[in-house]
Amino acid sequence: MTYQLIDTFTGNVLGTYETEAEARKFEQRLVHEFNETRYEIVAPKPKTSKKETAVIEEADGQEESN
């Protein structure tokens, strides 16, 4: 699993790392402004496979009249 360090102001990927610890270590070396979140570590999203589901339609019986 890889982690990306992204500059949120420009949207550029600053680096790709194998572990979150490596990404955090590199992030700490960057310049941080007070009360600003400029850098973000993004973990890859797990791939989801689309499963086919069987759709069973129930036919309504006879309609009741009131």
PyMOL CGO cylinders between C-alpha atoms (Angstrom):
from pymol import cmd
from pymol.cgo import CYLINDER

trace = [
    CYLINDER, 0.00, 0.00, 0.00, 1.43, 3.41, -0.91, 0.3, 1, 1, 1, 1, 1, 1,
    CYLINDER, 1.43, 3.41, -0.91, 0.73, 6.83, 0.56, 0.3, 1, 1, 1, 1, 1, 1,
    CYLINDER, 0.73, 6.83, 0.56, 0.90, 10.12, -1.30, 0.3, 1, 1, 1, 1, 1, 1,
    CYLINDER, 0.90, 10.12, -1.30, 1.92, 13.45, 0.19, 0.3, 1, 1, 1, 1, 1, 1,
    CYLINDER, 1.92, 13.45, 0.19, -0.10, 16.17, -1.56, 0.3, 1, 1, 1, 1, 1, 1,
    CYLINDER, -0.10, 16.17, -1.56, 0.23, 19.96, -1.50, 0.3, 1, 1, 1, 1, 1, 1,
    CYLINDER, 0.23, 19.96, -1.50, -3.38, 21.08, -1.04, 0.3, 1, 1, 1, 1, 1, 1,
    CYLINDER, -3.38, 21.08, -1.04, -2.72, 24.59, -2.41, 0.3, 1, 1, 1, 1, 1, 1,
    CYLINDER, -2.72, 24.59, -2.41, -1.40, 23.43, -5.78, 0.3, 1, 1, 1, 1, 1, 1,
    CYLINDER, -1.40, 23.43, -5.78, -2.72, 19.87, -5.92, 0.3, 1, 1, 1, 1, 1, 1,
    CYLINDER, -2.72, 19.87, -5.92, 0.74, 18.50, -6.72, 0.3, 1, 1, 1, 1, 1, 1,
    CYLINDER, 0.74, 18.50, -6.72, 1.92, 15.13, -5.42, 0.3, 1, 1, 1, 1, 1, 1,
    CYLINDER, 1.92, 15.13, -5.42, 5.13, 15.79, -3.51, 0.3, 1, 1, 1, 1, 1, 1,
    CYLINDER, 5.13, 15.79, -3.51, 6.01, 12.14, -2.95, 0.3, 1, 1, 1, 1, 1, 1,
    CYLINDER, 6.01, 12.14, -2.95, 4.82, 8.58, -2.81, 0.3, 1, 1, 1, 1, 1, 1,
    CYLINDER, 4.82, 8.58, -2.81, 5.81, 6.43, 0.16, 0.3, 1, 1, 1, 1, 1, 1,
    CYLINDER, 5.81, 6.43, 0.16, 5.41, 2.78, 1.10, 0.3, 1, 1, 1, 1, 1, 1,
    CYLINDER, 5.41, 2.78, 1.10, 4.37, 3.40, 4.71, 0.3, 1, 1, 1, 1, 1, 1,
    CYLINDER, 4.37, 3.40, 4.71, 2.45, 6.13, 6.49, 0.3, 1, 1, 1, 1, 1, 1,
    CYLINDER, 2.45, 6.13, 6.49, 5.39, 6.61, 8.86, 0.3, 1, 1, 1, 1, 1, 1,
    CYLINDER, 5.39, 6.61, 8.86, 7.69, 7.53, 5.95, 0.3, 1, 1, 1, 1, 1, 1,
    CYLINDER, 7.69, 7.53, 5.95, 5.13, 10.01, 4.63, 0.3, 1, 1, 1, 1, 1, 1,
    CYLINDER, 5.13, 10.01, 4.63, 4.72, 11.63, 8.08, 0.3, 1, 1, 1, 1, 1, 1,
    CYLINDER, 4.72, 11.63, 8.08, 8.50, 11.86, 8.46, 0.3, 1, 1, 1, 1, 1, 1,
    CYLINDER, 8.50, 11.86, 8.46, 8.82, 13.72, 5.16, 0.3, 1, 1, 1, 1, 1, 1,
    CYLINDER, 8.82, 13.72, 5.16, 5.84, 15.96, 5.99, 0.3, 1, 1, 1, 1, 1, 1,
    CYLINDER, 5.84, 15.96, 5.99, 7.50, 17.06, 9.24, 0.3, 1, 1, 1, 1, 1, 1,
    CYLINDER, 7.50, 17.06, 9.24, 10.49, 18.32, 7.28, 0.3, 1, 1, 1, 1, 1, 1,
    CYLINDER, 10.49, 18.32, 7.28, 8.33, 20.72, 5.23, 0.3, 1, 1, 1, 1, 1, 1,
    CYLINDER, 8.33, 20.72, 5.23, 7.56, 24.31, 6.18, 0.3, 1, 1, 1, 1, 1, 1,
    CYLINDER, 7.56, 24.31, 6.18, 4.22, 24.64, 7.99, 0.3, 1, 1, 1, 1, 1, 1,
    CYLINDER, 4.22, 24.64, 7.99, 2.40, 27.94, 8.43, 0.3, 1, 1, 1, 1, 1, 1,
    CYLINDER, 2.40, 27.94, 8.43, 0.51, 28.66, 11.64, 0.3, 1, 1, 1, 1, 1, 1,
    CYLINDER, 0.51, 28.66, 11.64, -3.18, 27.57, 11.49, 0.3, 1, 1, 1, 1, 1, 1,
    CYLINDER, -3.18, 27.57, 11.49, -2.90, 26.29, 7.90, 0.3, 1, 1, 1, 1, 1, 1,
    CYLINDER, -2.90, 26.29, 7.90, -3.23, 22.79, 6.55, 0.3, 1, 1, 1, 1, 1, 1,
    CYLINDER, -3.23, 22.79, 6.55, -1.16, 22.83, 3.41, 0.3, 1, 1, 1, 1, 1, 1,
    CYLINDER, -1.16, 22.83, 3.41, -0.08, 19.20, 3.15, 0.3, 1, 1, 1, 1, 1, 1,
    CYLINDER, -0.08, 19.20, 3.15, -2.22, 16.10, 3.23, 0.3, 1, 1, 1, 1, 1, 1,
    CYLINDER, -2.22, 16.10, 3.23, -1.32, 12.42, 3.33, 0.3, 1, 1, 1, 1, 1, 1,
    CYLINDER, -1.32, 12.42, 3.33, -3.69, 10.38, 1.22, 0.3, 1, 1, 1, 1, 1, 1,
    CYLINDER, -3.69, 10.38, 1.22, -4.00, 6.63, 1.60, 0.3, 1, 1, 1, 1, 1, 1,
    CYLINDER, -4.00, 6.63, 1.60, -5.09, 4.64, -1.41, 0.3, 1, 1, 1, 1, 1, 1,
    CYLINDER, -5.09, 4.64, -1.41, -8.72, 3.71, -1.51, 0.3, 1, 1, 1, 1, 1, 1,
    CYLINDER, -8.72, 3.71, -1.51, -9.36, -0.01, -1.52, 0.3, 1, 1, 1, 1, 1, 1,
    CYLINDER, -9.36, -0.01, -1.52, -10.56, -1.23, -4.86, 0.3, 1, 1, 1, 1, 1, 1,
    CYLINDER, -10.56, -1.23, -4.86, -14.12, -2.37, -4.77, 0.3, 1, 1, 1, 1, 1, 1,
    CYLINDER, -14.12, -2.37, -4.77, -15.39, -4.85, -7.24, 0.3, 1, 1, 1, 1, 1, 1,
    CYLINDER, -15.39, -4.85, -7.24, -18.85, -4.53, -8.55, 0.3, 1, 1, 1, 1, 1, 1,
    CYLINDER, -18.85, -4.53, -8.55, -20.77, -7.61, -7.62, 0.3, 1, 1, 1, 1, 1, 1,
    CYLINDER, -20.77, -7.61, -7.62, -23.67, -8.67, -9.69, 0.3, 1, 1, 1, 1, 1, 1,
    CYLINDER, -23.67, -8.67, -9.69, -26.75, -9.07, -7.62, 0.3, 1, 1, 1, 1, 1, 1,
    CYLINDER, -26.75, -9.07, -7.62, -29.75, -11.03, -8.67, 0.3, 1, 1, 1, 1, 1, 1,
    CYLINDER, -29.75, -11.03, -8.67, -32.85, -8.90, -8.77, 0.3, 1, 1, 1, 1, 1, 1,
    CYLINDER, -32.85, -8.90, -8.77, -35.98, -10.81, -8.06, 0.3, 1, 1, 1, 1, 1, 1,
    CYLINDER, -35.98, -10.81, -8.06, -39.14, -9.08, -9.02, 0.3, 1, 1, 1, 1, 1, 1,
    CYLINDER, -39.14, -9.08, -9.02, -42.24, -10.21, -7.28, 0.3, 1, 1, 1, 1, 1, 1,
    CYLINDER, -42.24, -10.21, -7.28, -45.33, -10.19, -9.40, 0.3, 1, 1, 1, 1, 1, 1,
    CYLINDER, -45.33, -10.19, -9.40, -48.31, -8.74, -7.61, 0.3, 1, 1, 1, 1, 1, 1,
    CYLINDER, -48.31, -8.74, -7.61, -51.19, -11.11, -7.37, 0.3, 1, 1, 1, 1, 1, 1,
    CYLINDER, -51.19, -11.11, -7.37, -54.70, -10.01, -7.96, 0.3, 1, 1, 1, 1, 1, 1,
    CYLINDER, -54.70, -10.01, -7.96, -55.59, -6.51, -6.97, 0.3, 1, 1, 1, 1, 1, 1,
    CYLINDER, -55.59, -6.51, -6.97, -58.21, -6.18, -4.33, 0.3, 1, 1, 1, 1, 1, 1,
    CYLINDER, -58.21, -6.18, -4.33, -61.08, -3.84, -4.99, 0.3, 1, 1, 1, 1, 1, 1,
    CYLINDER, -61.08, -3.84, -4.99, -62.44, -1.66, -2.24, 0.3, 1, 1, 1, 1, 1, 1,
]
cmd.load_cgo(trace, "trace")
